[in-house]
Amino acid sequence: MRKIYPGDKYELIYDAVQNVCSFKLIRSPWEKYVVLRNDDKLVAVKDSIPLTRTIFCAEGTVNNTLWESMRKADIEPNAIMNFTDILSYDFDFVTDTRNGHRFRIMYEKISFGDSVIDVGRILLAQYETPDTTHTAIWYVSPDKREGYFDPDGKSMRKSLLKTPLNYRRISSHFSYKRFHPILKIYRPHLGVDYAAPTGTPVVASGSGKVVYAGWKGGYGNFVHIKHSNGIETMYGHLSKFGKGIRAGVRVKRGQIIGYVGATGLATGPHLDYRVKVKGKFVNPEKYAFPAEPPVKRKYRDQYKKYAKSVINGAKLIAFSQNKSQI
């Protein structure tokens, strides 16, 4: 019953004495669930129509915003969000996107009849700036390890996300001597302040264990998480905590742990984000966090051939699609 949502349709059939004979939940034209009474037993059946999966490729140049540019290339919103998530370990799309940058994407479109109803796996995500090209390729190795890797087989997943929220601007950078706007003195600011509207979700930068969640003086509502490899992250000035966030619980990378606020010593809503590595504060904007293990050496050559075929295939398909639209 917890998976029945607004908009779902249902049908109940009763007998003459009001006993339920069957129940049908119609989730969509292609997905139905039926419960039938068979003597004294209930039998549940999923009645679904197979969906069509097709590979779609697109490429283009950023003009104004990445979102607008990718939408003009007929890329679905969910695919755009997944695209930026995949590359977010290496590139900050909030502050570093510029006109003239180029993007390329290959992904699955899931269709029912002539209508696209969902997007599947992103197979290739590529973003090019004048300085470098960020490329992520989905790969499943013979030993069933799966993930996104660059063309050389290095994992795209780092120990921590680039940023733990969508923000408007950085209001204060990492510094050993910053003038405090409330205390009116110079003192170290060993973190980064991300200005964002009150209530903006804040997520855990990496998987780990919450060691503190509560009020912490000038930091206001504060969450402290310990990760592997001696990494710790801290989140201050939260308006409130995420559901179930308390000391002792384990959280996953990307899980909401709180919401932006202005609690404690704060002149406006923002997140004070701090990172420690082996007991020492580091600048999260510049620190090179370690990546997860690369493709195993014994599969490396096979992977590189596959990666090359995916990139070349995406270029060819995108070119063909663009040519057919002209």
Buried (B, 14 or more C-beta within 10 A) or exposed (E): EEEEEEEEEEEEEEEEEEEEEBBBBBBEEBBBBBBBBEEEEEEEEEEEEEBEEEBBBBBBEBEEEBBEBBEEBBBBEEBBEBBBBBBBBBBBBBBEBEEEBBBBBBBBBBBBEEEBBBBBEBBBBBBBBEEEEBBBBBBEBEEEEEBBBBBEBEBBBBBBBBBBBBBBEBBBEBBEEBEBEEEEEEEEBBBBBBBBEEEBBBBBBBBBBBEBBEEBEBBBBBBBBBBEEEBBBBBBBBBBBBEEBEEEEEBEBBBBBBBBBBBBBBEEBBBBBBBBBEEEBBBBBEBEBEBBEBBEEEBBEBBBEBBEEBBEBBBEBBEEBBEEEE
